[in-house]
Amino acid sequence: MVDKKQFDADIDREVMDALGGESMFDILDVEDKRSGGSSKTVTGKIIAVHGDDVFVDIGSKSQGLLPGVQFTESPPEVGNEVEVVIERHDVSEGLIMLSLPGATKEASWDTLDVGQTVEGMVTGHNKGGLELLINGIRAFMPISQIEMFQVDDLHPYVNQKLTCQVVEFNESAGNLVVSRRYILEREAEEAKAKLLERLTEGQIVEGVVRNIVPYGAFVDIGGIDGLLHIGDMAHRRIKEPTEVIKLGQTLKVMILKFDRDNQKLSLGLKQVMPDPWEGAESKFEVNSIVTGRVSHLADFGAFVEIEEGIDGLVPIGEITYKQRIRVPGDVLKEGQIVKVKVLQVDVPRKRISLSIKQAASEEQIEPDESSEQTARKAKKRKKPLKGGLG
C-alpha cells in the first residue's frame, strides 16, 4: 500500500522543483503570455453547445471554449450573450480557453477536498508536468504522478480527459495539485486483491514478461509477478532464457506453486506445451538408428537430442570402438550431428539409452551389392585364368 505521509512529502518536493518557488498561477500566466493569452473580461455569444463544452464567439479568429459545469443558475443556450474571462490560448487546438467570472469560479474551489476524485482536461504542459482545467480551475499534475512508470513525452496527454485525485490545494495561492498515479496504484491494488482470491495451483493464466534474469524471468499475470524458472521454459535444454522468450512477450503459463501468504508464484511454460515424450516408445523403437545432435557433454557420457525435448544418454563406453577415450570431449563436441542406435526406452522415467559405436558398426557391416556379386564370381572360378593369373 502507498505510504500517505511519504506520498504527500514526495508531491510537495516535486511541485516545488517543478514550479521553482513560484505559484502555479505565475507559471501558467507565463505560459499564457507565450501563447498570446490575456486575463481580461470580454462579452461573447454562445454559438454551440456539445455536452460539457460551450463554444463562444468573442470576436476573435479563434473560438472560445467554456466549461458547461460553470453555468449553475441556468443552462447555456445558443445565441445568448455571456461575459467571460480569457484564461489562455490553446495554440495546438486553435481555441481560447474561457471561464465565467466571479461566483462560479469561487464556488468551484469550495467543492474541492483532498482525496477527492475529479476529472480534468489536459490543456497543456510545462517544465514539470501537465496543466489541467478542472471545473474551471487550473490544476497541475507533476510528471511523476501521471503514470506508474516514467513518462518522457508529455505531448500525447494534451486534450485528454484524465481521472485524478486532489492531493493539495490552496485557493489564495492558486495551487491545485492532482495525481493520476495515486488512482492507478489504488486500482492496481484492488485488482491484485481480487486476483489473489481466485488463483490456484495448476491454473493456466496469461502474463507479460517484465524482467529477464540468468536463472529465469518474472512474468506479470495481472499485478502479481511470478517466477518462470529457466528449467520450466522448455522441454529441451537451454542455456539462456532469451532462447525461448523475450521482454514484453505475452505468454500462457501454468501456476506450479502458489504461496498465498507471501504472494509468491512459481510458473511453468513447458507445462502448457505438448509433452514430446508422449508416444516416444513407438517413435523410437529399440534397435532403430536415428540422427541426433550432441546437446551436452558430461564425464560419464554424452546427451544427444533426437527430437526437441527428448535427450538420450550415450554412455562413454558406447561412443567409439576405435580408441580408448578419457572423456567424451576427446571425440565429440556440442552441436555435432551423430547417428545413434536406440538401446532402451523408458517413457515413465523419460530416459532413452543410445549408442554411437553400435550405430557405426551396423553401418559398416551392411552388405554392399557390388562387393557381394564380386565375391560370388570369385568363388565360382576354380581354374586359373589364361595368361597365368590366378
N, C-alpha and C positions, 0 to 999 in steps of 0.2 A: 504494500500500500504506500501511497505518497505521504511523505512527512510534511504536514501542512506548514509548520514553522519554517522548515528549511526551504520549502517551496516559496513561501512569501518572501523570505530573505533573498533567494535567488532572483525572484521577479524584481524586487527593489533594485538590486545591483544591476540587472540587465537594463532596466528602464533608465537608471542614472547614466550608465555607459552609453546608451543609445541617444539620450537627449542632451548629454553633456552639461547637465545642471540647469538647462532652460526648461520652461514649462512646455507642455505639449502644444499649447496654442502658439507659443513662439516658433516652435519647429514647423508646425503646419502652416502658419502665416507666411513663413519664408517660402515654403513650397508653393503657396497660393500666388505669391508675388512673382515667382519664377514662371508660373503658368499663366500669368496675366490676370489673376483674380483680384477682387476688391471686396471690402466689407461694408458696402453701402446698402441702404434700403431703397428699393425701387417698386414700382407698381407694374404688374404684368397681367396677362389674360390667360386663363386656363384654356388650352386648345385640345387636350386629350387626357383621358384617364384610363390607365391599363393596370388593373389590380391595385397594388400599393404605390404605383408610380403615377405621379401627376405631372404632365408636361405643360410648361408655362412659357408664353411668348413675352419676352421682356424687351423686345425691340433690338435684339442682338442677332448676329448671324447664327449664333448657336442657340439651341433651345435650352430652356431651364428645366431642371428635374427637381421635383419637390416630393418628399415622403408623404403619402396619404394619411399615415397614422397621426400626423400633426393636426389634422382637421378634427378637433374634438367637439366643436359646437355644432357644425353642420357639414355634411359630406360635400366634397368638391364637385362642381358642375361645370361642364364645358360652356365657355362664354362668360363666366363670372370673372370679374377683376379681383386681384388679390395682391396684398402688399407682402413682399418677400425680402429676405436678406440674402445677398450673394455670398456664398460660403467659399467656393473655389471653382476653378475651371478645369474640367477633366479633358485635357487636350486629346488623349487617345480615343475617347468616345465622342468628342465634339459636343459635350454637354456642359452646362453651367449648373453646379450643384447649389440648390437653394434651401432655405428653411423659413418657417414662419417666425416672425419676431415676437419677443416678449413672453407672455404667459405660457404658451405651448411648450417652448423650449425649456423653461424653468420647471414646468411640471414633469418633463421627461426625467430630469435629474432626481426629482422626488420619488420616482418609481424604482430607482436603482437600489441594489443591495449587493453586498459582497457575497459571492457564491451563487448569485442568480444566473440562470441560463438565458442567454439572449441570442438574437440573430442579427448579424450586421453585414452590410455590403462593403466590400473592399473597394475603396476609391483610389488608392494609390499606395506607394511605398516610399520610405525614406531610408536613411543610412542604417537604422537599427531594426526595422520591422515593417509591419503593414499599417496603413491608415484605413480606418473603417468609419462608416456612418451608421450609428445605432440609435434608432428613434430620434433622428435629427441631431444627435450629439456625436461629435468627432471623437474617435477612440483610437487607441494604439495597441498593437499586438507585437511584443518582442519576437524577434526572429526564431528564438529557441522555443517559443510557445506555439508555433504553427503546426508542427508535426511531432511525431515521436522519434523522428530521425532528423539528421542535419539537412537544412534547406539552403541551397546555394543560389537559386534563381527565384526571385520574388514576383517577377512579372506575370507568370501564369495565374496568380491568385487575384489579380486586378479584375474587378467587375464580377467577382464570385461572391455568393452569399455563404457565409460561414456561421455555424453554430458554435458559440463560445461561452465562456464563463467569466463573470465580472470578478477580477482579482482585487482591484482597489480603485477608488475614485475620490476626487476632490473637486467640487464644483468651483470653488473660488480660484483654484489654480488651473482649472480647465483640464484636469487629468482624469482620463478614464482608461484604465488598463485592463485588457481581457486576455484570456488564454484559451486556445483551442486544444492544445496538448493535454490540458487537465481533463477535458471532456473525453478525449480519445483514450487516455490512460484509464479513466474510470470505466469506460465501455469495455476496454480490453480485460480489466479485472473481472467484470461481470460475466463476460463471455468465457473467461478461463474457469471461473467457478462452476458454470453450467457444464462446461466440457468435462471437468474432473468428475462430475457426478455420473456421467454416462460412459466413461472409459472402462474397458475390461480387457484382461489378457486374452490374446487370440483374436482380438478385433482388428479388422483391416481399416486403416484410415488414410487420408491423403495429407501430405505435408510438403513443405518447401525447404530445400537445403539452404540453411542460413550461414553455416560455417563448416569448413573442411579442415581437419587436423590429421596428422600422420596415422593415428590409430582409428580414424573413422570420420563421422560427420554428425553435426547437430541439425536435426530436422524440426521445423516449426509445424506443429499439427493443429494450429489454431490458438496461439497464445501460450502454448507449452512446448518447450524444446525437449526432444528425446534424442538419445544417443544411438546412432546407427553404427555399430562396430564394423570394422573392415572385414572381419570374419563372417559377417552376416549380409554382405553386399552381393556376393555372387557364389554360385556353386563351384566355380573354378578358383584356383589360387590367384590372388592379385597382390601386387607389391604396393600400389598406391591407390587411394580411394578414387582419384581422378581417372583411373582406368574405366570406372563404371559410372560415376556421377559427376555433375558439375554444379557450381554455385548458382543458386536461383532456380534449379530444376525442380519440377513438381513430381513427386513420387507417391506410389501407393505402397504402404508398408504395413507390417503386422506388429502389434504390440506384444512383445515377448515377455516382458516383466513390467509390473507397474507397482511402484511404492507410493501409495496414495498419501501417506502421512508426509513424506518428504518430497512429493511431487516429482519423482524420478521415473523416467521411462527408458526401457531398452527396446529398440526397434529392429525389425528384420526386413530386408528387401528380398533376399533369395527365397524366403519362406512363402512369398506370394507368387513365385515363378514355378513353372512345371519342374518336377524332380527328374533330372536326367537319368537317375538310376532305375526309374520305373521301366521294367521290361528289359533290363540290361542283360539278363541271362540268355534271352533269345537273340538279342542284337550281337552279342559277343560270345559265341559258343566256344566251349572248351576245345582246344587244339586248332582253332581257326587262327589265321595270320592276318593281322591288321596293321595299319600305319598310324603312328602317333608322333607327338612332339615331346622332347625331353623338357619337362616343366621345372624340375627341381632335382638337385644332386645332394645326396647325403653320404655319410661314411659307409653305411651299410647297403647302399644301392641307389637306384635312380627311379624317379617318378616320371611316368610317361602319360601324357594326356591323350587318350584315344578318342575322346569326344568332349566337347565343352562341359565341364563339370564332373568328368569321370577320369580320375588319375589312377593308373595301376602301378604297382611296385615291381621293378626288376631287381631282384637281389643281386649283390655284387658277384655272386658265383654264376649268375645266369646272363652275364654281359658278354663274355667272349671266351672262345676256345683257344685262341691263338697265343695268348700270353697271360702270365700271372700278373694281376694288377693290384696296386696298393689301395687306391681309392677310385671310384667311378670316373672322377675327373681326369684320370690318366688317358681315357679313350673316348669320353663323352663330354659334351658341353651343352649348357642350357639353350633351348631353341632348336637343337638338332633334330632332324626328321629321321625316324628309325622304323624298321619293321619289327614287330614283336609277335610272339606266339602266346595265345591265351592258355594259361595253365589251370587257373581256378577262378570261379566267380562266386562271391558271397554277397548277394544283394542286401540282406538284412543288416550286415555289418559294413556295407558299402566298401568292399575290398575286392580287388582283382589282382591276381598274381600273373606276371608276364615274364617272358624270356626273349632276349635278343639273340643269344647264341643258338637256340633251338630253331628260331625262325630262319637264321642264316644257314644252318646246316641242312634244313629241309630244302631250301632253295638250291643248295649245291648238289643234292642227290636227286633232284628232279631229272628224269630221263630226257635226254636230248634225242629227237627223232633221227637226225642225220648221223649221230655217233652210233646209235643202235643199228642202223642199216649197214654201216661200215663194219661193225663187229660181226654181224651175221654173215656178210660176204667173206670175211677173213676166215671164219670157221669152216665154210664150205670148201675153201681152197686147200686141198691136201697135197697136191703135187707142186713142185717149184715152177715158177714162171719161166718161159723161154728167155734165153739170154743169161741164165744163171742167177737171176734174182729170186730169192726165196723168202 
